[in-house]
Amino acid sequence: MANARTDELKKILLEQILAGGSISLPDLCNRTGNRLDELSGALQSLAVRGEVLVAGPQDGPPEEVILSCPGVGGEGTAVPDGREKRLAAKIIVSNISVLKTRLLIQAQEMIRELLNDGVPRTREELASLLLMELPSRLPGGMPDVLLLPDHTYTLRDTAAGQAELERRAEAARAHSQLVQRQRRQVDDLLDEHEVLAEEEISRLLGEKLQPEAVAHLVCLPGGYYTHPDSDAAWDEVGRYLSHSEPISRKEFVLMFKRHKKLVAKIKKGREEPPFVILPDGRVTVDTRPEGAEELRRREILAYVHYTLKQKMGGRSFFTLEDFAPRERKLARQEALQAGCVELKIARRELFCAPIKAEPGKIARELKELTGLDLPVKGGPTVPVAFLLDNSYTARETGRLLGVHPGDIAGLWELGHLQGFQMEGVTRYWRAPVDALHRSPNMERLLRRAEKIKPGDAARILSITQDRIRQLIREGHLRSVGRSERGVYFLRRGDVEDLLARLPDLREGWGEMPPQSSERPVWHKKRRARRSKSAAALPTGPIVLDEFQQKSISALLEGQSVLVAAPTGTGKTLIAERLVDSILEQGREVVYTSPIKALSNQKYRDFARQYGHYRVGLITGDVSINERAQLLVMTTEIFRNWCFANPEWMDNISHVIFDEVHYLDDVERGTAWEESIIFAPPHIRILGLSATVPNIHEIARWIETVRGSQVLVVEEYRRAVPLEINWITPDNEILDEEEALDEIEALHQVGSRSRYMYGHGGEEDKYGFSK
């Protein structure tokens, strides 16, 4: 039917165009009854098929668009190509759109003129007066025209229009009152019944339920309504989560935003059964495996927390042996979060409680563990501080005994020293170390603790390395470690103790005792070392370097300072002078370092210098005297203080950033950046670092974010010269010429096996001669 009508309209258009030879687009529309939508489709079809030629602008005005047929006139004989046909269709579409807009505006103005007399008229009456066909609804864009209940139209400002507006307003008020009344009634009904179906609500109301009256409610499956924060609504949310994976808090808020009370609790991290917030922030319910596992973990954690509290409340040192394996893991996490420190004494894994106790009580507990009578002095302290005060590090022990730190482990294994491990670092009790230092048998003990190779053991016992291997297999000797190449080491004391039993062992092997004793390896006589004239020691008071004086003066004047100087030139002295000045003023200062080990070392150094009561340590694992005037902490801890505890920093005068060049670290540099940016404005900065190429750029950035001037002090002179030396297997330090002499001597002597036994041999991977 539509195609027949379109074909009929095409014939009419062609007749109109052929009648005049050519015609403008507006005239053609007027002659065909202004049916623009049908006209547009028919003209496009004729243009694409080449039956109508179109000339004129694409964007109007429509009066300049001329339509003609091929073969009519002198210029119409040419047949248009495909591009011209497509262009003709575009011209028709765009200009008919302009005509449609123009006609719409004309129709609106004519309708307003007709309705201006105040007489309402129907659509048919308006169409007959305008002599044009109108749509079922009046043209759009006429907000000043109203449709009355009797299907007539009038203007807003007429008497009929004003009466209609008042009627609509009154109807809207009545409907709003009805909705509000029904909403209150529905809320009262739901307070009593909690869940009601739509039919039941209408029956109880005695009238038809308005949809707006239940728009604030939640529609449950089956057509039941309830309040968003009722138990039934929350149970429905729980049923949904029970069939889905845990979702994030953000997803939960977006999905269930109508349940305002529930969403508010979840946002604050407060749970409401059956909902469970997992440690990673996701939300689930207790019927899901994840939720049940989390609740079980919390039960264990509550038991662990209670038990740990009982343990820490009674003793300074406690174990986790009473916990089951799964509980023990949670107990360790809980203990570390509570500030406890891991400890290992006599192969027992212990924890130090982070609470102060009397030194006598701590010493009595340690005597039960170690059997040592430790000195008791001072007031209440935390167990970690007591341990540090009564022990040495391996380096400190080696320095006191005058031996290499590597030999300290041998003395400990032989039982001449007693120690413990704290956070993976071995420390040695002061009393046994001091006793060993005063012992006249120190050299003999060190010699017995020395580790030697199987070849040296064979030389001492005057047997072959095959016999050494046999002694190890039979259990007469035991290995005490391996070298990087896999060669076994033996203890010299064990080898020397075997000398007394060696004849009986030889008799069992059927061998005769040797005729000669141990034969030393010959070394070329070493020339005397060149004596180096020692520099004259300065007399009188210590004179600071220029860069130190400049830095200290600027700091005392209240400026922030960045110091870049090589290692060993005295950067720490600048920090110590600043600390002296701040402590005299009664102010506080923070010293930050990049790693916990360095923080612990600085704490001990400052505690010896200023006293334990004036120095504190905070590293996350250990918290000692956290309200002290001088606080040593890691940079991450200081950054956290800037965010969480800015009120604690009112009396802090300066913060000292040791190794400030960590700003450039990809993974941890943000801790230094955020500390500098968010530290309170009154705090001044002292940054210590080795030479940094862009130190001035860093200073300019700090000035930008802090708003205060930063002085850069650089020092290029290296106080500790770098020299290359050589170390022998006997721990003797040689210069390059002496080292070459030593190598030449060993080359002349040859291998020890050839020298000792008079035959060539190769060592296997265990260091034994084949």
ChimeraX attribute file (.defattr): number of C-alpha atoms within 10 A of each C-alpha:
attribute: neighborCount
match mode: 1-to-1
recipient: residues
	/A:1	5
	/A:2	7
	/A:3	8
	/A:4	9
	/A:5	11
	/A:6	17
	/A:7	12
	/A:8	12
	/A:9	18
	/A:10	20
	/A:11	12
	/A:12	14
	/A:13	21
	/A:14	17
	/A:15	12
	/A:16	18
	/A:17	20
	/A:18	16
	/A:19	10
	/A:20	10
	/A:21	15
	/A:22	19
	/A:23	18
	/A:24	18
	/A:25	21
	/A:26	18
	/A:27	14
	/A:28	18
	/A:29	17
	/A:30	11
	/A:31	11
	/A:32	14
	/A:33	11
	/A:34	18
	/A:35	12
	/A:36	17
	/A:37	12
	/A:38	13
	/A:39	21
	/A:40	18
	/A:41	16
	/A:42	19
	/A:43	25
	/A:44	20
	/A:45	17
	/A:46	19
	/A:47	24
	/A:48	20
	/A:49	14
	/A:50	20
	/A:51	17
	/A:52	23
	/A:53	24
	/A:54	24
	/A:55	15
	/A:56	19
	/A:57	17
	/A:58	18
	/A:59	16
	/A:60	17
	/A:61	15
	/A:62	22
	/A:63	15
	/A:64	16
	/A:65	20
	/A:66	19
	/A:67	23
	/A:68	22
	/A:69	20
	/A:70	18
	/A:71	12
	/A:72	14
	/A:73	11
	/A:74	8
	/A:75	8
	/A:76	14
	/A:77	11
	/A:78	10
	/A:79	13
	/A:80	19
	/A:81	10
	/A:82	12
	/A:83	9
	/A:84	16
	/A:85	22
	/A:86	16
	/A:87	15
	/A:88	26
	/A:89	21
	/A:90	17
	/A:91	21
	/A:92	27
	/A:93	17
	/A:94	17
	/A:95	24
	/A:96	22
	/A:97	17
	/A:98	15
	/A:99	20
	/A:100	15
	/A:101	12
	/A:102	11
	/A:103	14
	/A:104	15
	/A:105	16
	/A:106	11
	/A:107	18
	/A:108	16
	/A:109	12
	/A:110	15
	/A:111	22
	/A:112	15
	/A:113	10
	/A:114	17
	/A:115	17
	/A:116	15
	/A:117	11
	/A:118	16
	/A:119	14
	/A:120	22
	/A:121	17
	/A:122	14
	/A:123	16
	/A:124	15
	/A:125	12
	/A:126	21
	/A:127	15
	/A:128	11
	/A:129	11
	/A:130	14
	/A:131	9
	/A:132	12
	/A:133	14
	/A:134	15
	/A:135	9
	/A:136	8
	/A:137	8
	/A:138	17
	/A:139	13
	/A:140	10
	/A:141	10
	/A:142	14
	/A:143	8
	/A:144	11
	/A:145	19
	/A:146	21
	/A:147	18
	/A:148	17
	/A:149	8
	/A:150	9
	/A:151	11
	/A:152	16
	/A:153	23
	/A:154	27
	/A:155	24
	/A:156	19
	/A:157	15
	/A:158	16
	/A:159	13
	/A:160	17
	/A:161	21
	/A:162	15
	/A:163	14
	/A:164	18
	/A:165	16
	/A:166	11
	/A:167	12
	/A:168	12
	/A:169	12
	/A:170	12
	/A:171	12
	/A:172	12
	/A:173	12
	/A:174	12
	/A:175	14
	/A:176	14
	/A:177	12
	/A:178	16
	/A:179	18
	/A:180	15
	/A:181	13
	/A:182	23
	/A:183	21
	/A:184	13
	/A:185	16
	/A:186	24
	/A:187	18
	/A:188	12
	/A:189	17
	/A:190	18
	/A:191	13
	/A:192	10
	/A:193	10
	/A:194	17
	/A:195	20
	/A:196	18
	/A:197	14
	/A:198	16
	/A:199	13
	/A:200	12
	/A:201	21
	/A:202	15
	/A:203	11
	/A:204	12
	/A:205	14
	/A:206	9
	/A:207	10
	/A:208	12
	/A:209	21
	/A:210	15
	/A:211	12
	/A:212	15
	/A:213	19
	/A:214	19
	/A:215	11
	/A:216	14
	/A:217	21
	/A:218	21
	/A:219	19
	/A:220	15
	/A:221	8
	/A:222	8
	/A:223	11
	/A:224	17
	/A:225	24
	/A:226	25
	/A:227	22
	/A:228	20
	/A:229	17
	/A:230	18
	/A:231	13
	/A:232	17
	/A:233	21
	/A:234	20
	/A:235	15
	/A:236	15
	/A:237	18
	/A:238	18
	/A:239	14
	/A:240	13
	/A:241	20
	/A:242	19
	/A:243	12
	/A:244	11
	/A:245	15
	/A:246	21
	/A:247	15
	/A:248	15
	/A:249	18
	/A:250	13
	/A:251	13
	/A:252	20
	/A:253	17
	/A:254	10
	/A:255	12
	/A:256	14
	/A:257	14
	/A:258	16
	/A:259	19
	/A:260	13
	/A:261	13
	/A:262	21
	/A:263	20
	/A:264	13
	/A:265	12
	/A:266	21
	/A:267	14
	/A:268	8
	/A:269	15
	/A:270	13
	/A:271	14
	/A:272	13
	/A:273	10
	/A:274	16
	/A:275	22
	/A:276	25
	/A:277	24
	/A:278	19
	/A:279	8
	/A:280	7
	/A:281	15
	/A:282	16
	/A:283	24
	/A:284	28
	/A:285	26
	/A:286	19
	/A:287	17
	/A:288	17
	/A:289	13
	/A:290	18
	/A:291	21
	/A:292	15
	/A:293	14
	/A:294	17
	/A:295	16
	/A:296	12
	/A:297	15
	/A:298	13
	/A:299	12
	/A:300	17
	/A:301	19
	/A:302	14
	/A:303	15
	/A:304	22
	/A:305	17
	/A:306	11
	/A:307	16
	/A:308	21
	/A:309	14
	/A:310	11
	/A:311	16
	/A:312	18
	/A:313	11
	/A:314	11
	/A:315	16
	/A:316	25
	/A:317	22
	/A:318	17
	/A:319	17
	/A:320	20
	/A:321	11
	/A:322	9
	/A:323	15
	/A:324	11
	/A:325	11
	/A:326	10
	/A:327	17
	/A:328	18
	/A:329	15
	/A:330	19
	/A:331	23
	/A:332	19
	/A:333	13
	/A:334	17
	/A:335	24
	/A:336	19
	/A:337	13
	/A:338	18
	/A:339	20
	/A:340	26
	/A:341	22
	/A:342	21
	/A:343	22
	/A:344	17
	/A:345	15
	/A:346	11
	/A:347	9
	/A:348	12
	/A:349	15
	/A:350	20
	/A:351	24
	/A:352	24
	/A:353	27
	/A:354	23
	/A:355	18
	/A:356	16
	/A:357	17
	/A:358	17
	/A:359	19
	/A:360	16
	/A:361	15
	/A:362	22
	/A:363	20
	/A:364	16
	/A:365	15
	/A:366	19
	/A:367	13
	/A:368	10
	/A:369	13
	/A:370	16
	/A:371	10
	/A:372	15
	/A:373	12
	/A:374	20
	/A:375	13
	/A:376	15
	/A:377	10
	/A:378	8
	/A:379	10
	/A:380	15
	/A:381	19
	/A:382	20
	/A:383	28
	/A:384	24
	/A:385	14
	/A:386	20
	/A:387	21
	/A:388	17
	/A:389	14
	/A:390	15
	/A:391	21
	/A:392	20
	/A:393	17
	/A:394	20
	/A:395	15
	/A:396	14
	/A:397	22
	/A:398	17
	/A:399	12
	/A:400	14
	/A:401	17
	/A:402	10
	/A:403	14
	/A:404	14
	/A:405	16
	/A:406	12
	/A:407	16
	/A:408	21
	/A:409	16
	/A:410	20
	/A:411	19
	/A:412	14
	/A:413	12
	/A:414	14
	/A:415	10
	/A:416	17
	/A:417	20
	/A:418	21
	/A:419	22
	/A:420	19
	/A:421	17
	/A:422	20
	/A:423	11
	/A:424	10
	/A:425	12
	/A:426	16
	/A:427	21
	/A:428	23
	/A:429	22
	/A:430	22
	/A:431	18
	/A:432	16
	/A:433	21
	/A:434	14
	/A:435	11
	/A:436	18
	/A:437	15
	/A:438	11
	/A:439	11
	/A:440	9
	/A:441	10
	/A:442	12
	/A:443	11
	/A:444	10
	/A:445	17
	/A:446	17
	/A:447	14
	/A:448	18
	/A:449	23
	/A:450	18
	/A:451	20
	/A:452	16
	/A:453	19
	/A:454	25
	/A:455	20
	/A:456	19
	/A:457	22
	/A:458	21
	/A:459	19
	/A:460	17
	/A:461	19
	/A:462	21
	/A:463	18
	/A:464	20
	/A:465	22
	/A:466	14
	/A:467	16
	/A:468	20
	/A:469	16
	/A:470	13
	/A:471	15
	/A:472	14
	/A:473	11
	/A:474	10
	/A:475	10
	/A:476	14
	/A:477	18
	/A:478	16
	/A:479	15
	/A:480	13
	/A:481	13
	/A:482	13
	/A:483	11
	/A:484	7
	/A:485	9
	/A:486	12
	/A:487	17
	/A:488	20
	/A:489	22
	/A:490	22
	/A:491	23
	/A:492	20
	/A:493	18
	/A:494	16
	/A:495	23
	/A:496	15
	/A:497	12
	/A:498	16
	/A:499	14
	/A:500	10
	/A:501	11
	/A:502	17
	/A:503	15
	/A:504	13
	/A:505	15
	/A:506	15
	/A:507	11
	/A:508	9
	/A:509	10
	/A:510	9
	/A:511	11
	/A:512	9
	/A:513	13
	/A:514	11
	/A:515	6
	/A:516	7
	/A:517	10
	/A:518	12
	/A:519	11
	/A:520	11
	/A:521	12
	/A:522	12
	/A:523	15
	/A:524	13
	/A:525	9
	/A:526	11
	/A:527	9
	/A:528	7
	/A:529	10
	/A:530	7
	/A:531	6
	/A:532	6
	/A:533	6
	/A:534	6
	/A:535	6
	/A:536	6
	/A:537	6
	/A:538	8
	/A:539	6
	/A:540	6
	/A:541	6
	/A:542	7
	/A:543	9
	/A:544	12
	/A:545	11
	/A:546	10
	/A:547	19
	/A:548	22
	/A:549	12
	/A:550	16
	/A:551	24
	/A:552	18
	/A:553	14
	/A:554	15
	/A:555	21
	/A:556	13
	/A:557	8
	/A:558	14
	/A:559	19
	/A:560	26
	/A:561	23
	/A:562	23
	/A:563	24
	/A:564	24
	/A:565	22
	/A:566	19
	/A:567	14
	/A:568	12
	/A:569	18
	/A:570	15
	/A:571	22
	/A:572	13
	/A:573	13
	/A:574	21
	/A:575	22
	/A:576	14
	/A:577	14
	/A:578	20
	/A:579	24
	/A:580	11
	/A:581	13
	/A:582	19
	/A:583	16
	/A:584	9
	/A:585	10
	/A:586	11
	/A:587	16
	/A:588	22
	/A:589	24
	/A:590	25
	/A:591	23
	/A:592	28
	/A:593	23
	/A:594	19
	/A:595	13
	/A:596	20
	/A:597	14
	/A:598	16
	/A:599	23
	/A:600	19
	/A:601	12
	/A:602	18
	/A:603	23
	/A:604	20
	/A:605	13
	/A:606	19
	/A:607	17
	/A:608	12
	/A:609	12
	/A:610	14
	/A:611	11
	/A:612	18
	/A:613	14
	/A:614	18
	/A:615	25
	/A:616	22
	/A:617	27
	/A:618	22
	/A:619	22
	/A:620	16
	/A:621	17
	/A:622	20
	/A:623	19
	/A:624	25
	/A:625	17
	/A:626	15
	/A:627	14
	/A:628	17
	/A:629	21
	/A:630	28
	/A:631	25
	/A:632	32
	/A:633	28
	/A:634	25
	/A:635	28
	/A:636	21
	/A:637	16
	/A:638	27
	/A:639	21
	/A:640	15
	/A:641	17
	/A:642	20
	/A:643	13
	/A:644	10
	/A:645	11
	/A:646	13
	/A:647	11
	/A:648	11
	/A:649	18
	/A:650	12
	/A:651	14
	/A:652	20
	/A:653	20
	/A:654	24
	/A:655	25
	/A:656	24
	/A:657	25
	/A:658	23
	/A:659	15
	/A:660	24
	/A:661	20
	/A:662	19
	/A:663	16
	/A:664	12
	/A:665	11
	/A:666	8
	/A:667	9
	/A:668	14
	/A:669	15
	/A:670	16
	/A:671	21
	/A:672	22
	/A:673	17
	/A:674	18
	/A:675	21
	/A:676	22
	/A:677	17
	/A:678	16
	/A:679	20
	/A:680	16
	/A:681	12
	/A:682	14
	/A:683	19
	/A:684	23
	/A:685	23
	/A:686	23
	/A:687	21
	/A:688	22
	/A:689	20
	/A:690	20
	/A:691	16
	/A:692	15
	/A:693	9
	/A:694	9
	/A:695	18
	/A:696	16
	/A:697	10
	/A:698	17
	/A:699	18
	/A:700	16
	/A:701	14
	/A:702	19
	/A:703	15
	/A:704	13
	/A:705	13
	/A:706	21
	/A:707	10
	/A:708	14
	/A:709	16
	/A:710	23
	/A:711	19
	/A:712	18
	/A:713	19
	/A:714	20
	/A:715	17
	/A:716	11
	/A:717	11
	/A:718	12
	/A:719	12
	/A:720	10
	/A:721	7
	/A:722	7
	/A:723	6
	/A:724	7
	/A:725	12
	/A:726	14
	/A:727	11
	/A:728	11
	/A:729	6
	/A:730	6
	/A:731	9
	/A:732	8
	/A:733	13
	/A:734	17
	/A:735	14
	/A:736	12
	/A:737	12
	/A:738	17
	/A:739	17
	/A:740	12
	/A:741	17
	/A:742	17
	/A:743	13
	/A:744	13
	/A:745	16
	/A:746	15
	/A:747	11
	/A:748	11
	/A:749	14
	/A:750	12
	/A:751	14
	/A:752	18
	/A:753	22
	/A:754	14
	/A:755	15
	/A:756	18
	/A:757	13
	/A:758	9
	/A:759	8
	/A:760	12
	/A:761	14
	/A:762	12
	/A:763	13
	/A:764	11
	/A:765	11
	/A:766	16
	/A:767	18
	/A:768	22
	/A:769	18
	/A:770	12
